[in-house]
Amino acid sequence: MGISTGAQRCLEVFNPATGEKIADVPITPPEKVGEAISRARHAFQIWRQLSVAHRARYLYAARDWIIDHQDEIIETICSETGKPRTEALVAEVFYCCDLLGYYAKNSERYLKDEIRSPHLLKTKRVFVVYQPLGVVGVISPWNFPFTLTMGDVVPALMAGNTVILKPSEYTPLTGLLVERIFREVGLPENVLQTICGYGDTGAALVDHCDGVAFTGSVATGKKVAERAAQRLIPVLLELGGKDPMIVLKDADLERAANACVWGALSNAGQMCMSVERVYVEAPVYDEFVQKVVEKVKALRQGSEKRFGEVDVGPLTMLKQLETVERHVRDAVEKGAKILIGGKRKDRLFFEPTVLVNVDHSMQIMREETFGPVIPIMKVNSVEEALQLANDSIYGLAASIFTKDKALGLRLARHLEAGNVCVNDCITNFAILEAPYGGAKQSGLGRRHGEWGLRQFTWPQTIVVDRFGLKRELFWYPYSERVARWVAKAIRLLYRRGLREKFSARR
Ligand code: NAD
């Protein structure tokens, strides 16, 4: 990725697996973002009037389009991220098909007006109505460019908003593909627009839109939140993680080691929910480490033409590779030992790496590495594992391996993470019925389920008077008689014991 010279500024898109340049994509400069917003505001007036069932039709049609164009979608994703095709198929195409169907099917129920019956003011009828925010800005990252874009675009549209998408500067082609899918299934004009560019284009979007869904790093997330605060618009933040895995001495070590290797290395470790650090109880530490090293040794790394040729791809960009190198170097300088891997191969490939003798003085245990590295630390008790797992500014996901599921469930509650798996990892993201999001600095707001939809709305309460009396008791003019009556009512309603006595006498 870079800037090409010429009349219009462009993003230059490169294939990280081959180094080949694949496209020039025109940049929308920040000063042009307002025009896209005006178009989106105009489209909003029509889009918001459509029924949820009508909007759902576009989602089903988009799903059909995806099914019919799987190869093209996978090709686009892989060409700009370098990931293995299986990962694009499972974690992006499959997920998006499921997501589209889920919100097409459930949005009507989640957005339906609710009737609340007041416990006190029985003379009123109360409705809660979910109103769309207006124009939603979706700012997405490069690591899962299809999934994490659709993940916000779909619920934002279903909630009645129009959307302007700003994909990552590293993966604009997938962002443009999302726009094309909806255009080709007939979504009305300007209901979804894509603008490409760098952070300044994203910042301009935050300055104009009515709500932001941001997925990316903690550092940028804070900037987005600050900017959104200037206009007090709602902001959803899905940020980074440093996710711990805990392996207890009674765990099924084979399953735990398989989960660890896949959880840490899939997408070359460039996943917000990657297993980024591992704590293993002393009695099983040696056996676990040996299993992990054997499994890592068997992995195939490279770029592929057909499904199943490789397991681990390259890092998507140089700055990511440099972060990984810096963390490994820092760990080794402070006493860590490399059991396998540890260095850069050609281009953007970094060898899958296992580190031991690590501790919390090292960057590899504290900062998001976002690369194919598994640091494993020996612990002497469950308490120590929990304390170390929680010793982080992040709180996105965590996992615990134990044959005692009841213990796993109990320990899960002690982990300061938005998503915890017992004897599993990462799969929580595929459970669309449950909220997904971060604790601590890993984010604000939740994807999926009714939470993921309603956060793109503002709830409006509408109260309707039932009986039409000429005046309410509390309205003007005030009188001593009414005040005495209210004081009595307060005692009767809220004084403990009196209520019971009163109802017993009746
Ligand atoms: P990033 O923060 O560098 O960029 C994310 C997006 O923000 C890009 O589109 C970028 O152009 C834009 N941007 C940059 N500066 C901006 C600004 N000042 N205002 C508005 N927009 C701006 O993140 P990245 O490197 O693309 O993604 C990797 C990060 O994302 C990792 O930290 C990862 O953990 C996190 N992530 C989190 C989740 C989650 O669900 N919690 C999912 C995937 C990735």
Residues whose N, C-alpha, C, O or C-beta is under 5 A from the ligand:
A	BS01	NAD	I139 S140 P141 W142 K166 P167 S168 E169 G197 Y198 G199 G202 A203 T215 G216 S217 V218 T220 K223 E238 L239 G240 G241 M271 C272 S442
